[in-house]
Amino acid sequence: MSSAPLMVGLFLMASLSGCFGEGNLPMPADEEIEEKFESYSVVAPVDTGINVYHDRFRLNETYPDWLIEGLGVTMTCELTQEGTWQERYEADKADCWDLITQEDIVYFPGTRIIGTSKDASTNIPILDDPNDGHGTAVTGAVLDANPDAVIFFVEGFSDEAVRAAANQPLVDIITTSFGPIGSVPVPGIEDATKVAVVEENKIHTGASDNTPSPAIQDSTAGPPWSIGVSGYAEEGDDQKETMSGSYPDVAADWTQNLPNHD
């Protein structure tokens, strides 16, 4: 699936800034909120992983305790901020990356990211593969659309990964960009996204396939409870396609400058 089309529809994110998903958590009293913590929405990209070391995700403040607790954080990783990606990863390996399990929800202070992994085959939980960068790019697009978003990142390509976001009361939007190649009409994550939208009151945006295949038959972009997003690149652009998906709900810009793994 295309990373750019899934960019959640810029107007959708911008319009939800300052909103929370429905849930049973009480709103904190005014005096409990740190003075300068701004309004935001919570967006959950479900993808390959994310490079939490990337400068694009840095934040010069710390999330308040009520937000960290509300998102179920089980551990905190203080990241090394100097050196190459490999040097920083090695410096943090013993105290962070080697300790994370699939049950953990991890906060990375100094960044916008709270993350979890539901990918049993991953080499490093949450962290994007240096040879990939897809989840990093997707999250960059989310922040282009809504610079104040809190990122609840889920690594994985499964119903379980979608449910990990859906079960979070504070998550507002779930965005996915994976599914069957060519939008072949086979079962995918539609059961999990239906629960997320219909039962848990989330917004789900799903990317169309990287072909002109009809989005309506795609298990990610096609269900009526999901917002199917295609991508369009102008003539002369260096993308491999000029159109991603057909008959989508929204056509998004496919020419963004997004962060790669590095």
Backbone torsions as a table, in degrees:
resi	resn	phi	psi	omega
1	MET	NA	153.5	-178.5
2	SER	-77.6	137.6	177.2
3	SER	-75.9	-38.5	-175.7
4	ALA	-67.0	-43.3	-177.1
5	PRO	-61.1	-30.0	-173.7
6	LEU	-73.3	2.3	-169.2
7	MET	-59.8	27.9	162.5
8	VAL	67.4	3.4	-179.2
9	GLY	71.4	105.2	-171.1
10	LEU	-55.2	-42.7	-177.0
11	PHE	-66.5	-29.4	179.3
12	LEU	-64.5	-46.6	-177.8
13	MET	-68.5	-45.4	-177.7
14	ALA	-60.8	-37.4	-175.7
15	SER	-73.2	-18.9	-177.4
16	LEU	-98.5	2.4	-179.5
17	SER	-57.9	127.5	179.8
18	GLY	96.6	2.0	-177.4
19	CYS	-108.1	153.3	173.8
20	PHE	-117.1	156.9	172.1
21	GLY	-71.2	162.6	179.4
22	GLU	-69.6	146.8	178.6
23	GLY	-177.9	-179.5	-176.8
24	ASN	-98.7	1.9	-179.2
25	LEU	-76.7	130.1	178.3
26	PRO	-71.5	146.8	174.5
27	MET	-70.9	140.3	-179.2
28	PRO	-70.5	153.0	174.7
29	ALA	-65.9	155.0	-175.5
30	ASP	-55.3	-39.0	-175.7
31	GLU	-71.3	-14.3	-179.7
32	GLU	-84.7	-13.3	-177.0
33	ILE	-90.8	128.2	178.2
34	GLU	-55.2	141.8	-168.4
35	GLU	-55.2	-40.1	-171.6
36	LYS	-104.3	10.4	-179.7
37	PHE	-78.0	116.4	-171.8
38	GLU	-83.6	169.3	176.2
39	SER	-72.3	157.9	-173.6
40	TYR	-167.9	171.6	165.7
41	SER	-117.6	159.7	179.7
42	VAL	-105.1	119.7	-176.4
43	VAL	-115.1	134.0	-177.7
44	ALA	-115.9	94.2	169.6
45	PRO	-72.5	133.1	174.8
46	VAL	-111.3	112.3	-166.6
47	ASP	-159.8	-160.4	-172.3
48	THR	-69.5	-27.4	-170.4
49	GLY	142.2	175.5	-177.6
50	ILE	-143.5	139.9	176.3
51	ASN	-84.1	94.2	-176.7
52	VAL	-67.6	-13.3	178.6
53	TYR	-82.6	-10.2	-174.7
54	HIS	-66.3	137.8	-179.0
55	ASP	-58.4	-26.6	-177.3
56	ARG	-61.0	-23.1	-173.2
57	PHE	-104.8	7.0	-179.2
58	ARG	-71.1	149.5	-179.6
59	LEU	-142.8	127.5	-176.4
60	ASN	-88.7	41.1	173.2
61	GLU	-158.5	169.1	-179.3
62	THR	-111.4	138.6	178.1
63	TYR	-62.7	143.8	179.4
64	PRO	-67.8	155.4	-176.8
65	ASP	-58.8	-37.9	-176.8
66	TRP	-64.7	-31.7	177.9
67	LEU	-73.2	-44.2	179.2
68	ILE	-60.4	-45.0	179.1
69	GLU	-67.9	-38.3	-179.3
70	GLY	-64.5	-28.2	178.5
71	LEU	-93.5	5.5	172.2
72	GLY	73.4	29.3	-177.7
73	VAL	-60.8	131.4	180.0
74	THR	-108.0	-18.5	178.0
75	MET	-154.6	157.9	-179.8
76	THR	-122.6	135.7	176.7
77	CYS	-117.6	115.3	174.3
78	GLU	-83.5	116.5	-172.3
79	LEU	-87.5	144.6	169.4
80	THR	-72.8	130.2	-172.2
81	GLN	-104.3	-3.9	-178.8
82	GLU	-118.2	149.5	177.4
83	GLY	104.8	179.0	176.6
84	THR	-72.6	169.2	177.0
85	TRP	-56.3	-45.9	-177.8
86	GLN	-63.6	-41.7	179.9
87	GLU	-64.1	-41.8	-179.9
88	ARG	-69.6	-40.2	176.8
89	TYR	-60.0	-46.9	-179.5
90	GLU	-62.2	-38.7	-179.7
91	ALA	-65.1	-31.4	-175.8
92	ASP	-100.2	-3.1	-170.9
93	LYS	-57.5	-51.6	-173.6
94	ALA	-68.5	-37.5	-175.1
95	ASP	-92.3	-9.1	-176.8
96	CYS	-132.4	-74.5	-167.4
97	TRP	-63.8	-34.5	179.6
98	ASP	-74.4	-12.4	-175.0
99	LEU	-99.6	-17.0	-173.9
100	ILE	-73.7	131.9	175.0
101	THR	-113.9	174.9	178.7
102	GLN	-70.1	-12.2	178.8
103	GLU	-90.3	-10.3	-174.3
104	ASP	-85.7	147.6	168.0
105	ILE	-120.0	120.3	-166.5
106	VAL	-113.7	131.7	173.4
107	TYR	-102.2	135.3	178.7
108	PHE	-112.7	91.8	-178.9
109	PRO	-56.8	144.9	-176.3
110	GLY	87.3	0.6	175.7
111	THR	-130.4	174.4	175.8
112	ARG	-91.7	9.0	-165.1
113	ILE	-108.9	129.5	162.8
114	ILE	-119.0	130.1	-171.7
115	GLY	-139.4	161.0	175.4
116	THR	-147.8	160.8	179.6
117	SER	-124.8	131.2	173.8
118	LYS	-120.4	28.4	179.5
119	ASP	-109.9	103.4	-176.2
120	ALA	-67.2	-19.1	-176.4
121	SER	-96.3	0.9	-176.0
122	THR	-68.0	146.2	176.7
123	ASN	-80.1	-39.0	179.3
124	ILE	-131.3	112.1	-177.3
125	PRO	-56.9	136.3	175.5
126	ILE	75.6	-43.8	-172.5
127	LEU	-71.4	133.6	-178.2
128	ASP	-68.1	145.7	174.9
129	ASP	-65.3	130.0	179.6
130	PRO	-56.9	-22.9	179.6
131	ASN	-92.5	5.5	-177.1
132	ASP	-116.1	-94.2	179.0
133	GLY	96.2	1.4	-176.1
134	HIS	-62.0	-50.8	-179.6
135	GLY	-63.9	-32.0	176.3
136	THR	-65.1	-43.8	179.3
137	ALA	-65.3	-43.8	179.4
138	VAL	-58.6	-44.9	-178.8
139	THR	-68.3	-33.6	173.5
140	GLY	-61.0	-38.9	178.3
141	ALA	-67.2	-37.5	176.0
142	VAL	-58.2	-45.2	-178.0
143	LEU	-74.5	-26.0	171.5
144	ASP	-63.7	-39.1	-178.9
145	ALA	-75.3	-37.6	-178.4
146	ASN	-141.0	90.4	-174.4
147	PRO	-61.3	-20.1	-178.1
148	ASP	-97.9	8.4	-176.8
149	ALA	-65.4	143.1	166.5
150	VAL	-88.9	132.0	-177.4
151	ILE	-100.4	118.1	169.6
152	PHE	-106.4	94.9	-171.6
153	PHE	-90.1	134.4	176.8
154	VAL	-120.9	120.2	174.7
155	GLU	-85.3	127.5	177.4
156	GLY	149.1	165.5	-179.1
157	PHE	-134.8	56.2	-171.9
158	SER	-150.0	168.6	172.5
159	ASP	-56.8	-40.6	-179.1
160	GLU	-59.9	-40.5	179.4
161	ALA	-65.5	-42.3	178.2
162	VAL	-64.5	-42.1	-179.6
163	ARG	-65.8	-30.7	177.7
164	ALA	-60.4	-33.9	175.4
165	ALA	-80.8	-41.3	-177.5
166	ALA	-62.4	-32.7	-176.7
167	ASN	-79.8	-1.9	178.5
168	GLN	-88.6	113.5	-177.6
169	PRO	-58.6	-30.1	-174.9
170	LEU	-86.0	-11.0	179.4
171	VAL	-72.4	132.2	178.1
172	ASP	-97.5	-44.5	-172.1
173	ILE	-129.2	135.6	172.6
174	ILE	-115.2	132.0	-179.9
175	THR	-128.2	131.6	-178.2
176	THR	-130.7	151.9	179.0
177	SER	-144.5	47.3	176.6
178	PHE	-138.7	156.2	-178.3
179	GLY	165.5	-174.9	-176.7
180	PRO	-66.7	136.7	179.3
181	ILE	-63.2	133.3	-179.1
182	GLY	77.7	11.0	-179.0
183	SER	54.9	36.3	176.1
184	VAL	-57.9	129.5	-174.9
185	PRO	-74.6	76.1	177.5
186	VAL	-122.8	160.1	-179.7
187	PRO	-58.4	142.1	179.0
188	GLY	-140.9	-125.2	-176.7
189	ILE	-99.8	14.3	-173.0
190	GLU	-64.2	-31.2	177.7
191	ASP	-65.9	-41.7	-179.6
192	ALA	-69.8	-39.8	179.8
193	THR	-70.3	-30.6	176.1
194	LYS	-63.8	-43.7	176.1
195	VAL	-60.3	-43.9	-178.6
196	ALA	-59.0	-43.7	-174.9
197	VAL	-84.0	-51.9	-171.7
198	VAL	-75.7	-40.2	-176.1
199	GLU	-96.5	-36.1	-174.8
200	GLU	-103.4	1.7	172.6
201	ASN	62.1	34.9	175.2
202	LYS	-93.2	164.9	165.9
203	ILE	-99.1	132.5	177.0
204	HIS	-118.7	126.7	172.2
205	THR	-113.4	131.4	-178.3
206	GLY	-125.8	135.1	-177.8
207	ALA	-76.9	141.1	171.2
208	SER	-71.6	166.9	179.5
209	ASP	-69.1	161.2	178.3
210	ASN	-80.6	34.8	175.3
211	THR	-140.5	171.8	175.4
212	PRO	-76.1	16.2	-179.5
213	SER	-56.8	144.9	179.8
214	PRO	-61.1	123.5	-178.5
215	ALA	-65.7	-26.6	-174.4
216	ILE	-63.6	-23.5	179.9
217	GLN	-95.8	1.7	-176.7
218	ASP	-84.5	134.0	-177.3
219	SER	-70.2	-18.4	177.5
220	THR	-91.2	-48.1	-173.7
221	ALA	-98.1	-14.0	-169.2
222	GLY	-89.8	-31.4	-175.3
223	PRO	-57.4	148.1	-177.2
224	PRO	-65.2	-20.0	178.4
225	TRP	-87.1	-7.8	179.6
226	SER	-105.1	151.3	174.9
227	ILE	-97.9	109.3	-179.0
228	GLY	-81.9	126.5	-175.1
229	VAL	-119.4	123.3	175.3
230	SER	-103.2	173.3	177.1
231	GLY	-124.5	146.2	178.8
232	TYR	-131.2	130.5	177.3
233	ALA	-114.0	135.0	-179.8
234	GLU	-67.1	158.6	179.0
235	GLU	-59.3	135.8	179.8
236	GLY	93.8	-9.9	175.9
237	ASP	-69.4	154.3	-174.9
238	ASP	-91.9	15.0	176.5
239	GLN	-68.2	156.9	-178.7
240	LYS	-75.5	-17.8	178.3
241	GLU	-129.8	159.4	172.8
242	THR	-104.1	-13.6	179.3
243	MET	-147.6	133.7	178.4
244	SER	-114.3	109.3	178.8
245	GLY	78.5	153.3	175.4
246	SER	-129.5	156.1	-176.3
247	TYR	55.8	46.0	177.7
248	PRO	-82.7	177.0	171.4
249	ASP	-82.5	-36.0	-177.0
250	VAL	-138.4	137.7	171.6
251	ALA	-106.2	122.1	-175.0
252	ALA	-109.6	163.7	178.7
253	ASP	-68.7	129.7	180.0
254	TRP	-106.4	22.0	-175.2
255	THR	-124.7	29.3	-179.6
256	GLN	-75.4	153.5	170.8
257	ASN	-94.6	106.1	-172.3
258	LEU	-115.8	153.8	178.6
259	PRO	-67.4	135.8	171.2
260	ASN	-90.8	-171.9	-178.7
261	HIS	-56.7	-42.1	-178.4
262	ASP	-93.5	NA	NA
